[in-house]
Amino acid sequence: MTKPSEPVSEMDLHAFVDGQLDEARQREVAAHLAENPEAAARVAAYRAQKTALKAAFDPILKEPLPRQLGLPTASRRTLHARWAAAAAGLLVAGGVLGWQAGGMFTPAAAPGTAVVHQAAVAHAVFTPQKRHPVEVRGDEEAHLVTWLSNVLGAPLRAPRLVDAGYLLVGGRLLSATDGPAAQFMYEDKGGRRLTLYVVTDPAQRGKTAFRYAEEKGVAIFYWIDGPLGYALAGKMTREELLKLADAVYTQLGR
């Protein structure tokens, strides 16, 4: 590998994501990312965050400019509330998408709580996306699994759920409380989507039984198997999700 003319900085990574580097520097940063999984993971997280920001704010930015001076107080409050809600949603999503510096955020006290929340937010942010629901499509499954396995430092698999009516849409790299996370996305013929969120958790090696949770309309079954924690999320009944979780668990346990 040819070393870059200058060390690659965080500013370079952000400029790379935004397409603001010249052609020569773009190639240097791309080569750097190919040899540095941690930097590549940060770039993937920046891209995911940019996608979430665009999805959250584009509809609001396209609205006609309100006539603030002529608005009654109640209308102004409604407008401010909408912006506040959008900003709050992005702050929550940032817990999943943003890389967390040491000591900046406090981890959840209850085991599994953080994973459930992060899986629910990731599901809510990316399943509605039409053009960019995933970073790597399902027809590149081998590349997707290899890439995510390398970044997480553990062998991953994308379960096959064809018999249950779900096809692999693809996957993406995200950030969890203590490092990278992976998300695999599936879709049935009716367009209903299912996500499998995977994190590494060396502190809780071993196995746990299925646990069930719901967060903001998203049903989640989660469990730990060795160094990996899994959370299967979907907007469906507990019984429907349990059948899918059982199929996923069976395949991953082979």
N, C-alpha and C positions, 0 to 999 in steps of 0.2 A: 504494500500500500504506500502511495506517495503521501508524505506528510503535508498538511496544509501550510501555505506560506505564513499564516498567522494562526495562533491557537483559536479554536472554535469557542466562542463565548455564548452565554445565554442570549445576548442580543442577536447573535448570528442565528440561533435556533428560532427565535421569534420571527426574524426577517425571512428565514427559510420557509416557515409556515405561511407567512403573508405574501410570499413571492416577490420580495423586495431586494433580493441579492442579484448582483450581476451574474452573467452566465458562468464565468470562471469560479467565482466564490460559491455559487450554487453547486457546482460539481464537487468542490472541495468539501463542503458541508455534507453532501450526500455520501461521499466516500467515508467521511468521519462517522456518520450514522451507521453505515454498513458494518463498521468495526467496533462500535460502541453501543451495546444493547440498552444501557441505561439512558444514554442521550436519545436514542431512538424512541424509548418509552416516553420520555418527556415530550418529544415532538408529537407523538401520537396523542398524548393527553392534551397538548395545546390545541391540536386540530379538533379534537372532540369538543373541547370547551368552546372553540370558535363556532362550531356547528350548532351547539346548544344556544349560544348567544344569538346567532342569526335566526334560528327557529323561534326563539322566544320574542324577539323584538321586531322582526320584519313586519308582521301583521300590524303592529301598532304604528310603526314608522310610515306605513303606506296609507294610514287614515288621513283624512283632510285635517289641516291645521285648525284646531278649535279657536273660536273667537273668545278668548279668555275674558276680555273686558266686558263682554255682553253676557257672559254666563252667570246664572244665578249661583249662589253659594253652594247649593246641593249638587249642581252639576260639576262644579269645580272639585268638590270632595270626591265625586265618583271618578273623575279623571285621575286625580291624585291617587286614589285607592288602586286603580288599575295598574298604574306605574309601580306603586309600592308592591303590589302582588307579584308583578313580573320580576322585580328586583329581588324579592324574597325567594322566589322560585329558583333564580339563578344562584343565589347564595347557597341554597340547599344543594343544587346540582354541583356547585363547586366542591362540596365535600366528597363527591365521587370523582369529578373530572380534574380538580386542581391538585398539583403535587404539594404535599404538606411538609413544610419545614419543621425540623425537630422542635417540639414544645409549642408550636403555634396553635394546635388543636388538641383538645382533650379527648382521648378515646372513650367509647361507651363503657360503662361499668359492667353491664350484664353480658356474658358470653353470647355471641351470635346476634346481639342487638344491632351492632354496627353493620354487620354483613346484610342483615335483613333490610335495613334502611338504605344502604348503598345499592343493593340489588333492586329495590323498589324504585329508587330515583332513576337509576340507569334505565330500567324498563320504561318508566314514564317518559323519559327524555327521548329515547331513541326509537321505540316501537311506532310512534306516529309518523316518523320521517318517511317520505316517499322517495326522494332522490338519493339520500345518503344514510340509510339506516345502519349500514355496516361499513367498515374500512376495507375489508377483504371479502369478496363474494364467495358464496358456497361452491361455485365451480372451481375455486382454487383452494379446496379444503386442505390438501396436503401442505401447501405453503402456509396457510392460515395457522394450522395446528403446530407446525414446526416453529414458526415465528413466535407465537404466544408461549409455547413451551420453553423456548430459549429465554424469553424475557422473564417469565415467572420462575425459571429455574427448576421446573418439574415437568414430567411427561404428561401432557394433556391429551384428551380425546374428545372428538365431537360426536356425541351419541347419534345413532340413526333412529329416527322416529317415523319413518315412512309407514310402518304398519299402523301407527296411531294417527296417520293422516297429516303429518307435519314434515316439511322439507327444510333443509338447512338454507337459510338466506345468506349467512356468512357470520362474521364476527368482528370484534374490535378490541383494542387495548384500552383499559381504563386505569384509574388510580384508586386504590383503596386506602384505608387509614395508615397502613404501615408499608405500602409499596404498590406494585402493579397488580392489576386484576384483569381478567379476561371475561368477555361476554360473547356467548354464542346465541344467535337468533334463529328462530324457526317460524314457519308460517303454514297455515292450512289452506285449503282451497277457498275458504270463505274470507281469507285475509286476516284471520285472527292470529296474533303473534305470541310467541312463547320465548322466554329468554333463560339461559343458564349462565349464572354469574359464578366465577371461580376465583378464589383467592388462596394464597399460601398462608398458612398459619402454623409455623413450627412450634409455637408455644402450646398448641393444643393437639399434638399428635395423638392419633388413636382413631376410634370410631364412635359415632353417636347415632342414635336412632333418629328417624325423621322428626322434625319439629315443625309446627305449623304457625304461621303468622299472617296477618293482613295489615296492609298499610295503604291508605288512600285508595281503596278499591282494588288493589293488587294482591292476589293470593300468592303465598310463598311457602314452599317446603324447603327446609335447609338442613344440612347435615355436614359432619366432618368425617373424612376418610383419609387417614394418614396425615400428611402435611397439607392437604388441600381441604378447603371449605367450599361447599356448593350451595347455591340458592337458586331454585327453579321458580320462576315467576310468570304469572299470567292472569288475565282478567277472566276468571272462570270459577266454577264451584270447587269446593274443597275436594269433592269426590272425583271430579274430572282431573284435577291437578295431581291427586294422589296416584292415579293410574299412570300418568306420565312420569311422575317422580320415581315410581317403582321401576318403570322401564329404563329410565336413565341410570338409576342406581345399579340395576342388574348388569347393564352393559359396562359401566365403569368399573365394576367389581370383578370382571373377568380377568 
